[in-house]
Amino acid sequence: MNNKHSKNSRTLSMYVRLCAGKRINKAEEANRFGVDERSIQRDIDDIRAFLEDQKAESTAESREIVYDRIHKGFVMTGTDGSAMSNSEILAVSKILLESRAFGKKEMEALLNKLVEGCVPLRNMKLVSDLIANEKYHYVELTHPIRNPDILWKLGEAVRGCNRLEIHYQKQDAVQENVKRVIEPVGIIFSEYYFYLNAFIVEKNAAGRYEHKYSYPAIFRIDRIVKCREMGEKFKLPYNGRFEEGEFRKRVQFMYSGELMRVKFLFFGRNAEAVLDRLPTAKIVSGQDGACEIEAEVYGKGILMWLLSQGEQVEILRPEWLREEMGQKLGKMQERYQ
């Protein structure tokens, strides 16, 4: 029994190290475990047989054990279908660095785990070198999340429908914290920050909580100073459930508000960038060198994006948004006169 246990432990140890991209030398392993090299060879044969069985069950499995004659050891080639490739790890690392979502120490630790946990040892230095310069020059945000665990806590509250009390630091008055009772429904990342989508609730005359607005508010998570569960559950009707993906399609710069339909003319050469930026946008017609675009959006964040397009856009509807755009353009022009 002990011999069987030792063999199992020995085989698993080699398998884990092979998966991590490490090289197995028979003589070194025999010395490590106090057995002869024939025992190590049988262990490697067992791992090979296991991988062959995996191939028979899944077309995604392509791993095999081969002998590296140059370095005189056994290595694992191919990839498990569930593992990320070197290219995928590099792409994800670049996206993480560009996001600036975490403080410098947290980002470095996260990237190290990502590379060390997924990239084969023989390629680890190459991937590390490709992102080393960006890691060195990484500039964290002026107000990063200092407690990443809060994301998990909020995620559990969303999943469990737990009502929360938060103290929130207002953007226009950083020294002032406001207390809110909220019903969290989703977490979104956008434009460098994590955001919590939650309905603000207040007690009515009967002492029951009710939504202050018909749409969820948006709280920047790094500005949540305190957060505690109230020990109370809340319910949302199935047809009123919040879907982060659908909300994300319709919001710009995380400005919440009523759902509305916007129509504007786009005079640029290619509307592809508009359609990518506004997932709900559709080209409804073309006229006089411009295309008419319609999109469904939440809140006034759309106005900020339309302003960034300069003379390439003209708002058609709603009329109040067109008027507000005109007022802002007038104020901008005054500054340059």
Secondary structure, 3 states (H helix, E strand, C coil): CHHHHHHHHHHHHHHHHHHCCCCECHHHHHHHHCCCHHHHHHHHHHHHHHHHHHHHHCCCCCCEEEEECCCCEEEEECCCCCCCCHHHHHHHHHHHHHHCCECHHHHHHHHHHHHHHHCCHHHHHHHHHHHHHHHHCCCCCCCCECCCHHHHHHHHHHHHCEEEEEEEECCCCCCCEEEEEEEEEEEEEECCEEEEEEEEEEECCCCCEEECCCCCEEEEHHHEEEEEEEEEECCCCHHHCCCHHHHHHHECCCCCCCEEEEEEEECCCCCHHHHHHCCCCEEEEEECCEEEEEEEEECCHHHHHHHHCHHHEEEEECHHHHHHHHHHHHHHHHHCC
